[in-house]
Amino acid sequence: MIEDFYALQPYSLSQPEKENLLLPELRTLTRHHYENCQPYHSILDAMNINIDDINTVSDIPFFPVRMFKELDLMSIPKEQIFKTATSSGTTGQKVSKVYADMETAMIQQKVLIKIFGDFLGKKRLPMLVIDSAETVRNRQLFSARGAAIIGLQMIASKQVFALDKDMNLQKELVCEFLREHAGQKFLIFGFTFMAWQHFYKELLKIYERFDLSEAFLMTSGGWKKLQSQAISREEFKARFEEVCGLRHFLDHYGMAEQIGAINAECECGHLHASIYSDIIPRRHTDFSPCEIGEPGILQMVSVLPHSYPGHSLISEDEGVLLGVDDCPCGRKGKYFEVLGRIKQAELRGCSDTYAARF
């Protein structure tokens, strides 16, 4: 039961303990979606999957995340759809549609709060959002960008949007916010390229300097465009620290098809899978699991998707497992690095898609 997870801290279990918790829930979800989603039923039948033969987390069947672009995948009646999230796509691309009922939406939000709480504490903090309020106007149908912003409302005492509807910085509003909270703990959230393009570059133009040494910059995705401009993760952090003293960074990796099951960056710069999810790099040749240090295509598993079969997906990203249960930050479980999009995969992800316009 998903309730069994809530009593635990997100990174408190060793990998064997975590897999013992994950396996029965993932097996139950596999059977649930098999019985309630006809396309998923057909996929498993075509793969000759016998759910009774699933004995490890790595046995959980997976299919390409791209299938959400091609099919309406849901395990609930249409009248139970509470909200629909879409992935981002450049012009001409299909987008994924992810259908959540009330139960799934609540689970996603609750877990998001618990994961971020492990890094930020339980106190709700002011948040500067490097985006436009237009992104969250339609609560029933919104992009993963909008879903992330709305999900973060539960950990924010207030949200101030830094950009207007034309994606220009609202300079006076932002300066007022930064003056009010300078030297204090608060949050800045923005997809990576947007934080660079619309916040860092604009800070350079402002004569006034702000003390953001206690602030946390939360980012996600969008490294491809920055790397093409010779801006590495290390350079990104160094530039922000130089212009405003920012030294707390909380990047995270996830996908629209598994909202809530984020993999957050620790103080050592490593991405961590929480007790609610796991990550399995797989070899390109036969999809067998990779060893530590061996790059592979990332399979993502999560116990959160109850209304659609998104609990085990093969992504379009390549990554490498860095270690298990021994990160210097003290968090248990797997920690890893994302190496980038696999060759010939579509450009996808909110920040990369937005960056393609520049």
C-alpha positions as CSV (number, residue, x, y, z in Angstrom):
1,M,0.0,0.0,0.0
2,I,1.2,3.5,-0.9
3,E,0.4,4.5,2.7
4,D,3.3,2.3,4.0
5,F,5.7,4.6,2.3
6,Y,4.5,7.8,3.9
7,A,5.7,6.9,7.4
8,L,9.3,6.7,6.1
9,Q,11.8,9.4,5.2
10,P,12.4,9.5,1.4
11,Y,16.1,8.3,1.6
12,S,16.1,6.3,4.8
13,L,16.2,2.7,3.4
14,S,19.1,0.8,2.1
15,Q,18.7,-0.4,-1.5
16,P,17.8,-4.0,-0.5
17,E,15.2,-2.7,2.1
18,K,13.8,-0.3,-0.5
19,E,13.4,-3.0,-3.1
20,N,11.5,-5.1,-0.6
21,L,9.1,-2.2,-0.2
22,L,8.9,-1.4,-3.9
23,L,8.4,-4.8,-5.3
24,P,5.0,-5.8,-4.0
25,E,3.6,-2.3,-4.8
26,L,5.0,-2.3,-8.4
27,R,3.7,-5.9,-8.9
28,T,0.3,-4.8,-7.7
29,L,0.3,-1.8,-10.0
30,T,1.4,-4.0,-13.0
31,R,-1.6,-6.2,-12.4
32,H,-3.9,-3.2,-11.8
33,H,-3.0,-1.6,-15.1
34,Y,-3.0,-4.9,-17.0
35,E,-6.6,-5.4,-15.9
36,N,-7.8,-1.9,-16.4
37,C,-5.9,-0.5,-19.4
38,Q,-6.5,-2.4,-22.7
39,P,-3.4,-1.0,-24.6
40,Y,-1.2,-1.9,-21.6
41,H,-2.8,-5.4,-21.5
42,S,-2.0,-5.9,-25.2
43,I,1.6,-4.7,-24.7
44,L,2.2,-7.2,-21.9
45,D,0.6,-10.0,-23.8
46,A,2.8,-9.2,-26.8
47,M,5.8,-9.4,-24.5
48,N,4.6,-12.7,-23.1
49,I,4.7,-11.3,-19.6
50,N,3.4,-13.4,-16.7
51,I,3.0,-11.1,-13.7
52,D,3.4,-14.1,-11.3
53,D,6.9,-14.5,-12.6
54,I,8.0,-11.0,-11.4
55,N,10.4,-11.6,-8.6
56,T,12.6,-8.4,-8.6
57,V,12.2,-4.8,-9.4
58,S,14.2,-5.2,-12.5
59,D,11.7,-7.8,-13.7
60,I,8.9,-5.2,-13.9
61,P,8.0,-4.9,-17.6
62,F,8.6,-1.5,-19.2
63,F,7.7,0.2,-22.5
64,P,9.0,3.3,-24.2
65,V,7.8,6.6,-22.7
66,R,7.1,7.7,-26.3
67,M,4.0,5.5,-26.2
68,F,2.2,8.3,-24.3
69,K,2.5,10.3,-27.5
70,E,0.8,7.6,-29.6
71,L,-1.9,6.2,-27.3
72,D,-4.4,7.4,-24.7
73,L,-3.2,5.3,-21.8
74,M,-5.4,5.3,-18.7
75,S,-6.6,2.8,-16.1
76,I,-9.7,4.8,-15.1
77,P,-13.0,5.7,-16.7
78,K,-12.7,9.0,-18.6
79,E,-15.2,10.6,-16.2
80,Q,-12.7,10.2,-13.4
81,I,-10.0,12.2,-15.0
82,F,-9.2,15.1,-12.7
83,K,-6.4,16.7,-14.7
84,T,-4.4,16.1,-17.8
85,A,-0.7,17.0,-17.9
86,T,1.2,17.2,-21.2
87,S,4.8,17.0,-22.1
88,S,6.4,19.8,-24.1
89,G,7.1,19.4,-27.8
90,T,8.5,21.6,-30.5
91,T,6.3,22.6,-33.4
92,G,5.1,19.5,-35.3
93,Q,5.9,17.1,-32.5
94,K,3.2,15.1,-30.7
95,V,3.0,15.6,-27.0
96,S,2.4,13.0,-24.2
97,K,-0.9,13.2,-22.4
98,V,-0.9,11.9,-18.8
99,Y,-4.3,11.4,-17.2
100,A,-4.6,11.7,-13.4
101,D,-7.6,11.1,-11.2
102,M,-8.0,12.8,-7.8
103,E,-6.2,10.0,-5.9
104,T,-3.1,10.0,-8.2
105,A,-2.9,13.8,-8.2
106,M,-3.0,13.8,-4.4
107,I,-0.3,11.1,-4.2
108,Q,1.9,13.0,-6.6
109,Q,1.6,16.2,-4.6
110,K,2.2,14.6,-1.2
111,V,5.3,12.8,-2.4
112,L,6.7,15.9,-4.0
113,I,6.4,17.7,-0.7
114,K,8.1,14.9,1.2
115,I,11.0,14.7,-1.2
116,F,11.7,18.5,-1.2
117,G,11.1,18.6,2.5
118,D,14.1,16.4,3.0
119,F,16.3,19.0,1.4
120,L,14.5,22.2,2.4
121,G,12.9,21.4,5.7
122,K,9.2,21.5,6.6
123,K,8.8,25.3,6.8
124,R,7.0,26.8,3.8
125,L,9.2,29.5,2.1
126,P,8.6,32.4,-0.3
127,M,9.2,31.3,-3.9
128,L,10.3,33.4,-7.0
129,V,9.1,31.5,-10.1
130,I,11.2,32.2,-13.2
131,D,8.1,31.8,-15.5
132,S,4.9,33.5,-16.4
133,A,1.6,33.1,-14.5
134,E,0.1,32.2,-17.9
135,T,1.8,28.8,-17.6
136,V,-0.7,27.7,-14.9
137,R,-3.9,29.4,-16.1
138,N,-5.6,26.1,-17.2
139,R,-5.6,23.8,-14.2
140,Q,-7.3,20.9,-16.1
141,L,-4.9,20.8,-19.0
142,F,-1.4,22.0,-18.5
143,S,2.2,21.3,-19.4
144,A,4.7,19.6,-17.1
145,R,6.1,23.1,-16.5
146,G,2.7,24.2,-15.1
147,A,2.3,20.9,-13.2
148,A,5.7,21.5,-11.5
149,I,4.8,25.1,-10.5
150,I,1.4,24.1,-9.1
151,G,2.9,21.1,-7.3
152,L,5.4,23.5,-5.6
153,Q,2.7,25.7,-4.3
154,M,2.4,23.4,-1.3
155,I,5.9,24.1,-0.2
156,A,5.7,27.8,-0.8
157,S,4.4,30.5,1.5
158,K,3.8,32.6,-1.6
159,Q,4.7,32.4,-5.3
160,V,5.8,35.5,-7.2
161,F,6.1,35.1,-11.0
162,A,9.2,36.8,-12.4
163,L,8.0,37.0,-16.1
164,D,5.1,38.6,-17.8
165,K,3.0,37.0,-20.4
166,D,5.6,37.9,-23.1
167,M,8.3,36.2,-21.0
168,N,10.0,39.4,-20.1
169,L,11.4,40.0,-16.7
170,Q,9.1,42.1,-14.4
171,K,12.1,44.0,-13.1
172,E,10.5,46.1,-10.4
173,L,8.5,43.2,-9.0
174,V,11.6,40.9,-8.9
175,C,13.8,43.6,-7.4
176,E,11.2,44.2,-4.7
177,F,11.0,40.5,-3.9
178,L,14.8,40.1,-3.7
179,R,15.2,43.2,-1.5
180,E,12.6,41.9,0.9
181,H,14.2,38.4,1.2
182,A,17.9,39.2,0.7
183,G,20.1,37.2,3.2
184,Q,17.1,35.0,4.1
185,K,16.2,31.4,3.1
186,F,13.8,31.4,0.2
187,L,13.2,29.5,-3.1
188,I,13.9,30.3,-6.7
189,F,12.3,27.9,-9.2
190,G,12.9,27.8,-12.9
191,F,13.6,25.3,-15.7
192,T,17.4,25.5,-16.2
193,F,17.6,27.4,-19.5
194,M,14.9,29.8,-18.4
195,A,16.7,30.5,-15.1
196,W,19.9,31.3,-17.1
197,Q,18.2,33.3,-19.9
198,H,15.7,35.2,-17.9
199,F,17.2,35.5,-14.5
200,Y,21.0,35.3,-14.5
201,K,21.4,37.4,-17.7
202,E,19.0,40.0,-16.3
203,L,20.8,40.2,-13.0
204,L,23.9,41.2,-14.9
205,K,22.0,44.2,-16.3
206,I,20.8,45.4,-12.9
207,Y,23.2,47.7,-11.1
208,E,22.0,46.7,-7.7
209,R,23.5,43.6,-6.2
210,F,21.4,41.2,-4.0
211,D,22.5,38.8,-1.3
212,L,21.1,35.4,-2.3
213,S,23.5,33.4,-0.2
214,E,20.7,31.7,1.7
215,A,18.4,31.1,-1.2
216,F,17.9,27.8,-3.0
217,L,17.8,27.7,-6.8
218,M,15.6,24.7,-7.9
219,T,16.1,23.8,-11.5
220,S,15.2,20.9,-13.9
221,G,16.4,19.9,-17.4
222,G,17.6,22.2,-20.2
223,W,21.3,21.5,-20.0
224,K,21.7,20.7,-23.7
225,K,21.2,24.3,-24.8
226,L,23.6,25.6,-22.1
227,Q,26.2,23.0,-22.9
228,S,26.1,24.1,-26.6
229,Q,27.0,27.5,-25.3
230,A,29.9,26.0,-23.3
231,I,28.1,26.5,-20.0
232,S,28.7,23.4,-17.8
233,R,26.9,22.7,-14.6
234,E,30.0,23.9,-12.7
235,E,30.1,27.1,-14.7
236,F,26.4,27.7,-14.2
237,K,26.8,27.5,-10.5
238,A,29.9,29.6,-10.4
239,R,28.3,32.4,-12.4
240,F,25.3,32.6,-10.1
241,E,27.5,32.6,-7.1
242,E,29.6,35.4,-8.6
243,V,26.7,37.7,-9.5
244,C,24.5,37.2,-6.3
245,G,26.2,34.9,-3.9
246,L,23.9,32.0,-4.7
247,R,25.4,28.8,-3.4
248,H,22.5,26.4,-2.8
249,F,21.4,24.5,-5.9
250,L,18.7,21.8,-6.1
251,D,18.5,20.4,-9.6
252,H,16.2,17.5,-10.2
253,Y,15.4,15.0,-12.9
254,G,12.0,13.6,-13.8
255,M,9.5,13.3,-16.6
256,A,5.9,14.4,-17.2
257,E,4.8,10.8,-17.3
258,Q,6.0,10.3,-13.7
259,I,5.0,13.6,-12.0
260,G,6.0,13.7,-8.4
261,A,8.6,11.0,-8.5
262,I,11.5,13.4,-8.9
263,N,15.2,12.5,-8.5
264,A,16.7,15.4,-6.6
265,E,20.3,16.6,-6.5
266,C,22.1,16.4,-3.2
267,E,24.8,18.7,-1.8
268,C,27.4,16.5,-3.5
269,G,25.9,17.1,-7.0
270,H,24.4,13.6,-7.3
271,L,20.8,12.8,-8.3
272,H,19.1,10.4,-5.9
273,A,16.2,8.0,-6.3
274,S,13.8,8.1,-3.3
275,I,11.9,5.2,-1.8
276,Y,9.0,6.0,-4.1
277,S,11.0,5.3,-7.3
278,D,14.0,3.6,-8.7
279,I,16.3,3.9,-11.7
280,I,17.8,1.1,-13.7
281,P,20.3,1.9,-16.5
282,R,20.0,-0.7,-19.2
283,R,22.4,-1.8,-22.0
284,H,21.6,-0.7,-25.5
285,T,22.2,-4.1,-26.9
286,D,19.9,-6.4,-24.9
287,F,18.4,-4.1,-22.2
288,S,20.0,-6.0,-19.4
289,P,20.8,-3.9,-16.3
290,C,24.1,-2.1,-16.3
291,E,26.8,-2.3,-13.6
292,I,27.8,0.8,-11.5
293,G,29.8,3.2,-13.8
294,E,28.4,1.7,-17.0
295,P,26.3,4.1,-19.1
296,G,22.9,2.9,-20.3
297,I,19.4,3.9,-21.2
298,L,17.5,4.9,-18.1
299,Q,14.5,2.9,-17.0
300,M,12.4,4.8,-14.4
301,V,10.0,3.0,-12.0
302,S,7.6,4.7,-9.7
303,V,4.8,3.7,-7.3
304,L,2.9,6.9,-7.9
305,P,1.0,6.4,-11.2
306,H,-2.3,4.7,-10.2
307,S,-4.6,6.1,-12.9
308,Y,-2.3,5.3,-15.9
309,P,0.4,2.7,-16.6
310,G,3.4,5.0,-16.0
311,H,4.9,3.0,-13.2
312,S,7.7,1.5,-15.4
313,L,9.0,3.3,-18.4
314,I,12.2,3.3,-20.5
315,S,13.2,6.9,-21.1
316,E,15.0,8.5,-24.0
317,D,17.9,9.5,-21.8
318,E,21.3,7.9,-21.1
319,G,22.7,7.9,-17.6
320,V,25.1,6.1,-15.3
321,L,24.7,4.7,-11.8
322,L,27.4,6.3,-9.6
323,G,26.8,4.2,-6.5
324,V,24.4,2.6,-4.0
325,D,23.9,3.4,-0.3
326,D,27.3,5.2,-0.1
327,C,26.8,8.8,-1.2
328,P,28.8,11.2,1.1
329,C,25.6,13.2,1.7
330,G,24.3,10.3,3.8
331,R,21.2,9.5,1.7
332,K,20.7,5.9,1.0
333,G,19.6,4.2,-2.2
334,K,20.9,4.7,-5.7
335,Y,22.5,7.9,-6.9
336,F,23.3,8.6,-10.6
337,E,24.1,11.1,-13.3
338,V,22.2,11.9,-16.5
339,L,24.5,12.0,-19.5
340,G,22.0,13.3,-22.0
341,R,19.5,12.4,-24.7
342,I,20.2,9.2,-26.6
343,K,21.1,9.7,-30.3
344,Q,18.1,10.4,-32.6
345,A,15.7,10.9,-29.7
346,E,13.3,13.8,-30.0
347,L,14.1,17.0,-28.2
348,R,11.8,16.8,-25.2
349,G,11.5,18.3,-21.8
350,C,10.1,21.7,-20.9
351,S,13.4,23.6,-20.6
352,D,15.0,22.1,-23.7
353,T,11.9,22.7,-25.7
354,Y,11.7,26.3,-24.6
355,A,15.4,26.7,-25.3
356,A,15.0,25.6,-28.9
357,R,13.2,28.9,-29.6
358,F,16.5,30.8,-28.9
